[in-house]
Amino acid sequence: MKTKIRETISGTEYWDSEEMKTISVPKDEKPDFDLKDDLENKEPDDLQNQDKESSDDDQDKIDLKSMTVEDLKKYAKDHDVEIPKDVKKKIDIIELLL
């Protein structure tokens, strides 16, 4: 599955979770692949709320937004989620974790 991780001045970057690599698409081009559940149109707050709604039965609710970048990286490691080295912003890490 491929998910949008960020937009830059030169284009958009996507994370390919199957091949475990980042894909760059130039600004004037459209990606030639399908995106995971149209996540690129949602803000991380929306994604976090969606996650909370879908896991109401879960006793162990985690507020990712209140965590520091260091805490998010540790949380990702504990849950076997690999964060690419070029993903450094808190908002981008939260998107990967959801």
ZIGILIN-V123093 format. One record per helix or strand of 2 or more residues. SS is the DSSP state (2 for helix, 1 for strand). FROM is the first residue (numbers start at 1). TO is the last residue. If there is no record, write none. Layout:
# ZIGILIN-V123093
[[SS,FROM,TO] [SS,FROM,TO]]
This chain:
# ZIGILIN-V123093
[[1,2,8] [1,11,16] [1,21,26] [2,39,41] [2,44,54] [2,64,66] [2,69,78] [2,90,97]]
